[in-house]
Amino acid sequence: MEKTLSIADAELLLVEHGVRPTANRIAMCRALAEAQSPLSQIDLESLLMTIDRSVISRTIGVFRDRHLVHVIESVYFFPIGYFFTLKSCPNTILFLHSSYGS
């Protein structure tokens, strides 16, 4: 079942977490919410081809700092992987970035 997040709902979610809603942040929020399986940063770069990889990385940091996402360290990936889940989504929405924080 595909879960979609409207632009208005994405804006509201960002504002509720103290994140200024920019076009890139809204797109990232929607991509995380609509993911059917874990996403790597490369996956996000492919999905959001107009957003630079450094912007994607910084946006994940903003989401983490504002408690918009859960950060879960995984020992099943080498180097250690980090997973990000949108806190407000009822289903587990995962983002994987194998080098986050290194």
Phi and psi in degrees as GROMACS dihedral restraints (atoms count N, CA, C in turn):
[ dihedral_restraints ]
;  ai    aj    ak    al  type     phi  dphi    fc
    3     4     5     6     1   -83.4    20    10
    4     5     6     7     1   129.5    20    10
    6     7     8     9     1  -104.1    20    10
    7     8     9    10     1   123.5    20    10
    9    10    11    12     1  -111.3    20    10
   10    11    12    13     1   148.7    20    10
   12    13    14    15     1  -121.8    20    10
   13    14    15    16     1   119.9    20    10
   15    16    17    18     1   -68.4    20    10
   16    17    18    19     1   162.1    20    10
   18    19    20    21     1   -60.5    20    10
   19    20    21    22     1   -42.8    20    10
   21    22    23    24     1   -63.1    20    10
   22    23    24    25     1   -41.7    20    10
   24    25    26    27     1   -67.6    20    10
   25    26    27    28     1   -37.4    20    10
   27    28    29    30     1   -64.6    20    10
   28    29    30    31     1   -43.1    20    10
   30    31    32    33     1   -59.8    20    10
   31    32    33    34     1   -45.8    20    10
   33    34    35    36     1   -61.8    20    10
   34    35    36    37     1   -44.4    20    10
   36    37    38    39     1   -60.0    20    10
   37    38    39    40     1   -43.9    20    10
   39    40    41    42     1   -63.7    20    10
   40    41    42    43     1   -47.6    20    10
   42    43    44    45     1   -60.9    20    10
   43    44    45    46     1   -41.4    20    10
   45    46    47    48     1   -60.1    20    10
   46    47    48    49     1   -25.2    20    10
   48    49    50    51     1  -101.4    20    10
   49    50    51    52     1    11.1    20    10
   51    52    53    54     1    73.6    20    10
   52    53    54    55     1    24.6    20    10
   54    55    56    57     1  -106.5    20    10
   55    56    57    58     1   126.5    20    10
   57    58    59    60     1   -67.3    20    10
   58    59    60    61     1   123.1    20    10
   60    61    62    63     1   -76.9    20    10
   61    62    63    64     1   104.5    20    10
   63    64    65    66     1  -103.0    20    10
   64    65    66    67     1   167.9    20    10
   66    67    68    69     1   -58.7    20    10
   67    68    69    70     1   -42.2    20    10
   69    70    71    72     1   -65.9    20    10
   70    71    72    73     1   -42.6    20    10
   72    73    74    75     1   -66.9    20    10
   73    74    75    76     1   -38.5    20    10
   75    76    77    78     1   -63.6    20    10
   76    77    78    79     1   -44.8    20    10
   78    79    80    81     1   -62.2    20    10
   79    80    81    82     1   -41.9    20    10
   81    82    83    84     1   -65.6    20    10
   82    83    84    85     1   -43.5    20    10
   84    85    86    87     1   -60.2    20    10
   85    86    87    88     1   -45.7    20    10
   87    88    89    90     1   -65.3    20    10
   88    89    90    91     1   -39.6    20    10
   90    91    92    93     1   -63.8    20    10
   91    92    93    94     1   -42.3    20    10
   93    94    95    96     1   -65.1    20    10
   94    95    96    97     1   -41.2    20    10
   96    97    98    99     1   -68.7    20    10
   97    98    99   100     1   -32.7    20    10
   99   100   101   102     1   -91.0    20    10
  100   101   102   103     1    -5.5    20    10
  102   103   104   105     1   -64.6    20    10
  103   104   105   106     1   136.4    20    10
  105   106   107   108     1   -95.1    20    10
  106   107   108   109     1   -12.1    20    10
  108   109   110   111     1  -153.2    20    10
  109   110   111   112     1   169.6    20    10
  111   112   113   114     1   -55.7    20    10
  112   113   114   115     1   144.4    20    10
  114   115   116   117     1  -117.3    20    10
  115   116   117   118     1   137.1    20    10
  117   118   119   120     1   -89.4    20    10
  118   119   120   121     1   169.8    20    10
  120   121   122   123     1   -61.9    20    10
  121   122   123   124     1   -36.2    20    10
  123   124   125   126     1   -62.2    20    10
  124   125   126   127     1   -40.4    20    10
  126   127   128   129     1   -60.4    20    10
  127   128   129   130     1   -45.7    20    10
  129   130   131   132     1   -63.7    20    10
  130   131   132   133     1   -40.0    20    10
  132   133   134   135     1   -61.3    20    10
  133   134   135   136     1   -37.2    20    10
  135   136   137   138     1   -69.7    20    10
  136   137   138   139     1   -39.4    20    10
  138   139   140   141     1   -70.5    20    10
  139   140   141   142     1   -36.6    20    10
  141   142   143   144     1  -117.0    20    10
  142   143   144   145     1    64.3    20    10
  144   145   146   147     1   -62.1    20    10
  145   146   147   148     1   -19.3    20    10
  147   148   149   150     1   -87.8    20    10
  148   149   150   151     1    -4.3    20    10
  150   151   152   153     1  -105.4    20    10
  151   152   153   154     1   127.7    20    10
  153   154   155   156     1   -64.8    20    10
  154   155   156   157     1   146.7    20    10
  156   157   158   159     1   -59.1    20    10
  157   158   159   160     1   -34.8    20    10
  159   160   161   162     1   -68.5    20    10
  160   161   162   163     1   -33.7    20    10
  162   163   164   165     1   -67.1    20    10
  163   164   165   166     1   -41.0    20    10
  165   166   167   168     1   -60.8    20    10
  166   167   168   169     1   -46.4    20    10
  168   169   170   171     1   -62.6    20    10
  169   170   171   172     1   -45.7    20    10
  171   172   173   174     1   -65.6    20    10
  172   173   174   175     1   -36.8    20    10
  174   175   176   177     1   -64.9    20    10
  175   176   177   178     1   -40.9    20    10
  177   178   179   180     1   -59.9    20    10
  178   179   180   181     1   -39.5    20    10
  180   181   182   183     1   -62.7    20    10
  181   182   183   184     1   -42.0    20    10
  183   184   185   186     1   -63.1    20    10
  184   185   186   187     1   -46.1    20    10
  186   187   188   189     1   -59.9    20    10
  187   188   189   190     1   -41.1    20    10
  189   190   191   192     1   -64.5    20    10
  190   191   192   193     1   -48.6    20    10
  192   193   194   195     1   -62.9    20    10
  193   194   195   196     1   -30.2    20    10
  195   196   197   198     1   -96.2    20    10
  196   197   198   199     1    11.7    20    10
  198   199   200   201     1    58.6    20    10
  199   200   201   202     1    33.3    20    10
  201   202   203   204     1   -83.7    20    10
  202   203   204   205     1   -25.2    20    10
  204   205   206   207     1  -126.9    20    10
  205   206   207   208     1   152.8    20    10
  207   208   209   210     1   -86.4    20    10
  208   209   210   211     1   144.1    20    10
  210   211   212   213     1  -113.0    20    10
  211   212   213   214     1   121.5    20    10
  213   214   215   216     1  -123.0    20    10
  214   215   216   217     1   118.9    20    10
  216   217   218   219     1   -81.6    20    10
  217   218   219   220     1   133.5    20    10
  219   220   221   222     1  -111.4    20    10
  220   221   222   223     1   133.5    20    10
  222   223   224   225     1   -94.2    20    10
  223   224   225   226     1     2.7    20    10
  225   226   227   228     1   -88.6    20    10
  226   227   228   229     1    -2.7    20    10
  228   229   230   231     1  -120.2    20    10
  229   230   231   232     1   145.0    20    10
  231   232   233   234     1  -125.2    20    10
  232   233   234   235     1   122.2    20    10
  234   235   236   237     1   -65.4    20    10
  235   236   237   238     1   167.8    20    10
  237   238   239   240     1   -51.2    20    10
  238   239   240   241     1   132.9    20    10
  240   241   242   243     1   -95.3    20    10
  241   242   243   244     1   153.5    20    10
  243   244   245   246     1  -121.7    20    10
  244   245   246   247     1   132.0    20    10
  246   247   248   249     1  -109.0    20    10
  247   248   249   250     1   145.7    20    10
  249   250   251   252     1  -126.8    20    10
  250   251   252   253     1   129.4    20    10
  252   253   254   255     1  -123.4    20    10
  253   254   255   256     1   137.0    20    10
  255   256   257   258     1   -66.6    20    10
  256   257   258   259     1   126.0    20    10
  258   259   260   261     1   -67.0    20    10
  259   260   261   262     1   -29.8    20    10
  261   262   263   264     1   -86.8    20    10
  262   263   264   265     1    -7.0    20    10
  264   265   266   267     1   -85.6    20    10
  265   266   267   268     1   134.2    20    10
  267   268   269   270     1   -67.4    20    10
  268   269   270   271     1   -31.5    20    10
  270   271   272   273     1   -92.0    20    10
  271   272   273   274     1   158.7    20    10
  273   274   275   276     1   -77.1    20    10
  274   275   276   277     1   115.7    20    10
  276   277   278   279     1  -109.2    20    10
  277   278   279   280     1   121.2    20    10
  279   280   281   282     1  -114.0    20    10
  280   281   282   283     1   145.4    20    10
  282   283   284   285     1  -127.6    20    10
  283   284   285   286     1   128.9    20    10
  285   286   287   288     1  -116.0    20    10
  286   287   288   289     1   129.6    20    10
  288   289   290   291     1  -136.2    20    10
  289   290   291   292     1   104.5    20    10
  291   292   293   294     1   -66.1    20    10
  292   293   294   295     1   -18.0    20    10
  294   295   296   297     1  -115.7    20    10
  295   296   297   298     1    15.4    20    10
  297   298   299   300     1   -62.2    20    10
  298   299   300   301     1   130.2    20    10
  300   301   302   303     1    87.0    20    10
  301   302   303   304     1    -1.1    20    10
